[in-house]
Amino acid sequence: MRWPNFISTACRCARIARWAIFFYGVSLSAQNSLNDPQASFESELQTGTTLTRQGSFRDAIPHLLAARGHVTNEYAASFNLALCYVATDQFKNAITLLNALRSDGVHDNGDVNNLLAQAYVGDGQSQEAFTALQAASSHMANNEKLYVFVADACNDRKNYELGLKTVDLGLRYLPDSPRLHYQRAMFLASLDRLDMAQSDFALAAKLAPDSEIAFLASAQKSLFDGDVSAAAQAAREGIKKGFGGDALLSVLGEALIREGVSPGEPAFAEAKAALEKSVAMRPNYAGSLIALGKLSLMENHLDQAIRYLEHARQLAPGNRSIYSHLATAYRRYGDTKMAQGMLLVLSQLNREEAEKIGSAPGDRKASYGASGTELEAPPRP
């Protein structure tokens, strides 16, 4: 079964914010004084930096633009601006800024090359992205987060081949990283190499027993094996152990749905509660929204189902299962025009999938479209 990942802009911004905290620790001391002619520019940098750390990337950009060229810490202004550009999909602007920083030789460091790799991924330049990743690795080869964040950028763009190369590079230096093995398993699964993926899921669980990664890897492995009961049990155990993040909650909800729950059953209520908690923690994760849309359809709560599914469609417009469920919801609602529109989009996506199957290597054709329902992988912990 093919489980493509669609990560929203909001989720990507959250990743960039974490990246800033983990990799870029520039601390700006207050330099503002009424008697300092540079005070306004330094204030712009302070404001821009604060907004960047808060994840308000679009709001930070004008402040950082105002500061550049006028402040003591030009590196901070340029780097934070590039980070904001990446977070807001302005990849070419980020690439220009980061290459300018590299060109002086002083700032050709791991942080700059790491962010540059993410920008190249976003811009669709795979070879340049991997070259920048290798440059970053030469400075911080044993820093797991380097590979994790570039791999997440690949996942955002559904560039699974490059994502696999990224985690493989990381595993050269960190062969016992459970997180990298988990990411490798997800990329392999997305590339329909399920046998290899299962080995990495098992290894991730073995390397970090009783961790969130272990429970999530075990649940995912069971889902790909088709053992939804085992997947639900693994997710439940992880949640009972205190790992009640949106990832495990999402897996639990999906596994219970695939077991065949019905309104009024305890398992239905459990699935709904888990998915609602997942969405509360991560409002822009399409997988949980789709699952909630399915449950709302089962209850015939059509307004709610349409709201969940339309939100998911904004986040994951290429996910075919959204359109089939939306068509059902609109048909029941009495809006035949919208229902037909959803079916037309679904038909086009099915044709595109058929073309992929036709052009795939012979040993991968059989694994394409193994299910008529296309599901999302839950978010990484």
C-alpha positions in Angstrom: 0.0 0.0 0.0 1.3 3.4 -0.9 1.2 6.0 1.8 2.3 9.4 0.3 3.0 12.2 2.8 1.6 15.7 2.4 2.8 18.1 5.0 1.2 21.5 5.2 2.9 24.9 5.1 2.1 25.4 8.7 3.8 22.2 9.7 6.8 23.1 7.6 7.0 26.4 9.4 6.9 24.6 12.7 9.9 22.5 11.5 11.8 25.6 10.5 11.1 27.1 13.9 12.5 24.0 15.6 15.5 24.2 13.2 16.2 27.8 14.3 16.2 26.8 17.9 18.4 23.7 17.5 20.8 25.0 14.9 20.9 28.8 15.2 21.5 30.1 18.6 22.4 33.7 17.9 21.7 35.7 20.9 21.2 39.4 20.3 21.9 41.7 23.3 19.9 44.8 23.5 21.8 47.6 21.8 19.1 50.2 21.6 19.6 53.6 23.0 18.0 56.9 22.2 21.4 58.3 21.7 22.5 55.6 19.3 21.9 56.4 15.6 21.8 52.7 14.8 19.2 52.1 17.5 16.3 51.8 15.0 18.1 49.3 12.8 19.2 47.2 15.8 15.6 47.3 17.0 14.4 46.0 13.6 16.9 43.1 13.9 15.7 42.4 17.5 12.1 42.4 16.4 12.8 40.3 13.3 14.8 37.7 15.3 12.1 37.5 18.0 9.4 36.9 15.4 11.5 34.3 13.7 11.9 32.4 16.9 8.2 32.6 17.4 7.5 31.1 14.0 6.0 34.4 12.7 8.2 34.2 9.6 6.2 36.3 7.2 5.9 39.1 9.8 9.6 38.9 10.5 10.7 39.5 6.9 10.1 43.3 6.6 12.0 43.9 9.9 15.0 41.8 8.8 15.0 43.5 5.4 15.1 46.9 7.1 18.0 45.8 9.3 20.2 44.3 6.6 23.1 46.5 5.7 22.8 48.6 8.8 23.5 46.4 11.8 26.5 45.1 13.6 25.5 41.5 13.2 24.9 41.2 9.5 25.1 37.5 9.6 22.1 37.3 12.0 20.1 39.5 9.8 20.9 37.6 6.6 20.6 34.2 8.1 17.3 34.8 9.8 15.9 36.4 6.6 17.0 33.3 4.6 15.3 31.1 7.2 12.1 33.1 6.9 12.3 32.8 3.1 12.5 29.0 3.3 9.6 28.9 5.7 7.4 30.9 3.4 8.4 29.0 0.2 10.5 31.9 -1.2 13.3 29.4 -2.0 15.1 31.3 -4.7 15.5 34.4 -2.4 16.8 32.1 0.3 19.3 30.4 -2.1 20.7 33.8 -3.2 21.1 35.0 0.4 22.7 31.8 1.6 25.1 31.5 -1.3 26.2 35.1 -0.6 26.9 34.1 3.0 28.9 31.1 1.8 31.0 33.2 -0.7 32.8 35.1 2.0 34.4 31.9 3.3 33.8 32.9 6.9 30.2 31.7 7.0 30.5 28.6 4.8 29.5 26.6 7.8 27.2 23.7 8.7 24.2 25.9 9.6 24.3 27.8 6.3 24.7 24.7 4.2 22.0 22.9 6.1 19.5 25.7 5.4 20.7 25.9 1.8 20.1 22.2 1.3 16.5 22.7 2.5 16.1 25.7 0.1 17.3 23.7 -2.8 15.0 20.8 -1.9 12.1 23.3 -1.9 13.2 24.7 -5.3 13.4 21.2 -6.8 17.1 21.2 -7.3 18.0 17.8 -5.9 21.6 17.5 -6.9 22.4 21.0 -5.5 20.5 20.1 -2.3 22.6 16.9 -1.8 25.8 18.8 -2.5 24.9 21.4 0.2 23.9 18.6 2.6 27.3 17.0 2.1 29.0 20.4 2.7 27.0 20.7 5.9 27.9 17.2 6.9 31.6 18.0 6.6 31.1 20.5 9.5 28.6 18.5 11.6 28.6 14.9 10.5 27.4 13.5 13.8 24.5 16.0 14.3 21.4 13.9 13.8 19.2 17.0 13.4 21.1 18.0 10.2 19.8 14.9 8.4 16.4 14.9 10.1 15.5 18.4 9.0 16.7 18.0 5.4 14.9 14.7 5.2 11.7 16.4 6.5 12.1 19.0 3.7 12.3 16.2 1.2 9.2 14.7 2.7 7.4 18.0 2.4 8.1 18.0 -1.4 7.5 14.3 -1.8 11.1 13.9 -3.0 11.4 10.4 -1.5 14.5 9.4 -3.4 16.4 12.4 -2.2 15.0 11.8 1.3 16.4 8.3 1.2 19.8 9.5 0.1 19.7 12.0 3.0 19.0 9.5 5.7 21.5 7.0 4.2 24.2 9.7 4.5 23.2 10.3 8.1 23.3 6.6 8.9 26.9 6.4 7.7 27.9 8.5 10.7 25.0 7.6 13.0 24.2 3.9 12.3 22.3 3.5 15.5 20.0 6.4 15.2 16.4 5.1 15.7 15.0 8.3 14.3 16.9 8.1 11.0 16.0 4.4 10.7 12.4 5.4 11.2 12.6 8.1 8.5 14.4 5.6 6.2 11.5 3.2 6.6 8.9 5.8 5.8 10.8 6.8 2.6 11.2 3.2 1.6 7.5 2.6 2.1 6.6 5.7 0.1 8.8 4.2 -2.7 7.0 0.9 -2.5 10.0 -0.9 -1.1 8.0 -2.4 1.7 10.2 -5.4 2.6 13.2 -3.1 3.2 11.0 -0.6 5.1 9.9 -3.3 7.5 13.5 -4.1 8.4 14.1 -0.4 9.3 10.8 -0.2 11.3 11.9 -3.2 13.3 15.4 -1.8 13.8 14.1 1.6 14.9 12.0 -0.1 17.5 14.9 -2.3 18.7 17.3 0.6 19.0 15.1 2.7 21.2 12.8 0.3 23.2 10.0 1.9 25.1 10.4 5.2 23.3 7.9 7.1 21.2 9.9 6.1 18.1 9.6 2.5 19.1 5.9 2.5 19.5 5.3 4.5 16.3 7.6 2.3 14.3 5.9 -0.8 15.6 2.5 0.6 14.8 3.5 1.6 11.3 5.1 -1.8 10.7 1.8 -3.5 11.7 -0.2 -1.1 9.5 2.0 -2.0 6.4 1.6 -5.7 7.3 -2.1 -5.2 7.3 -2.4 -6.1 11.0 -4.5 -3.2 12.1 -5.3 -4.7 15.6 -1.6 -4.9 16.3 -1.1 -1.4 15.1 -3.8 -0.1 17.4 -2.4 -2.0 20.3 1.1 -0.6 19.7 -0.3 2.9 19.6 -2.4 2.3 22.8 0.7 1.1 24.6 2.7 4.1 23.6 0.0 6.5 24.7 -0.3 4.7 28.1 3.4 5.1 28.5 3.0 8.8 28.2 3.8 9.3 24.5 0.5 10.9 23.7 1.7 13.1 20.9 -0.3 13.7 17.7 1.6 11.0 15.8 0.6 8.0 17.9 -2.9 9.5 18.4 -3.3 9.7 14.6 -2.1 6.1 14.1 -4.5 4.9 16.7 -7.5 6.6 15.2 -6.6 5.3 11.7 -6.0 1.8 12.9 -9.3 1.7 14.7 -11.2 3.0 11.6 -9.6 0.3 9.5 -10.7 -2.3 12.0 -14.3 -1.4 11.1 -15.8 0.8 13.8 -19.4 1.9 13.8 -21.1 4.8 15.7 -22.2 3.9 19.1 -19.3 1.4 19.7 -16.6 2.1 22.3 -13.9 1.8 19.6 -15.6 4.5 17.5 -15.6 6.9 20.5 -11.9 6.0 21.1 -11.0 6.7 17.5 -12.8 10.0 17.5 -11.3 11.1 20.8 -7.8 10.2 19.6 -8.1 12.0 16.3 -9.7 15.1 17.9 -6.7 15.3 20.3 -4.3 14.9 17.3 -6.0 17.7 15.4 -6.0 19.9 18.6 -2.2 19.4 18.8 -1.6 19.8 15.1 -4.5 21.5 13.4 -3.0 21.4 9.9 -2.2 17.7 9.6 -4.3 16.4 6.8 -4.2 12.7 7.8 -6.1 13.2 11.0 -8.6 15.6 9.3 -9.4 13.0 6.7 -9.9 10.3 9.3 -12.2 12.7 11.3 -14.1 13.4 8.0 -14.7 9.6 7.6 -16.0 9.3 11.2 -18.3 12.3 10.6 -19.7 10.7 7.5 -20.4 7.5 9.4 -22.4 9.6 11.9 -24.0 11.5 9.0 -22.8 14.8 10.4 -22.4 16.2 6.9 -21.5 19.8 7.8 -18.7 18.6 10.0 -17.5 16.0 7.5 -17.3 18.6 4.7 -15.5 21.0 7.0 -12.8 18.5 7.9 -12.4 17.2 4.4 -12.2 20.6 2.7 -9.5 21.6 5.2 -7.7 18.4 4.3 -8.1 19.2 0.6 -6.4 22.5 1.1 -3.4 20.8 2.8 -3.2 17.7 0.6 -4.8 18.4 -2.8 -3.2 15.2 -4.3 -4.7 12.8 -1.9 -7.4 10.8 -3.8 -9.3 9.5 -0.8 -10.3 13.1 0.1 -12.3 13.5 -3.1 -14.2 10.2 -2.9 -15.3 11.1 0.7 -16.1 14.7 -0.3 -18.2 13.4 -3.2 -20.2 11.2 -0.8 -20.6 14.1 1.7 -21.8 16.6 -0.9 -24.2 14.0 -2.5 -25.8 13.3 0.8 -26.0 17.1 1.5 -27.9 17.5 -1.8 -25.1 19.5 -3.6 -24.8 17.3 -6.8 -22.7 19.9 -8.6 -20.0 19.8 -5.9 -20.2 16.1 -5.7 -19.7 15.8 -9.5 -16.8 18.2 -9.3 -15.1 16.1 -6.7 -15.5 13.0 -8.8 -14.0 14.8 -11.8 -10.9 15.7 -9.8 -10.7 12.1 -8.5 -10.9 10.8 -12.1 -8.0 13.0 -13.1 -5.9 11.9 -10.2 -6.6 8.3 -11.0 -5.5 8.9 -14.6 -2.2 10.4 -13.3 -1.7 7.4 -11.0 -2.3 5.1 -13.9 0.4 6.9 -15.9 2.8 6.5 -13.0 2.1 2.8 -12.9 2.6 2.5 -16.6 6.0 4.2 -16.4 7.2 2.4 -13.2 9.9 -0.3 -13.4 8.4 -3.8 -13.7 9.2 -4.9 -10.2 7.3 -1.9 -8.8 4.2 -1.9 -10.9 2.4 -4.4 -8.7 2.8 -2.4 -5.5 1.3 0.8 -7.0 -2.3 1.4 -6.1 -2.5 -1.6 -3.9 -5.5 -0.1 -2.3 -8.3 2.2 -3.6 -7.9 4.3 -0.6 -4.8 6.5 -0.3 -3.7 7.2 3.2 -1.2 9.5 4.7 1.6 8.5 7.0 1.3 10.1 10.4 3.7 12.9 11.3 7.1 12.1 12.7 7.6 12.5 16.4 
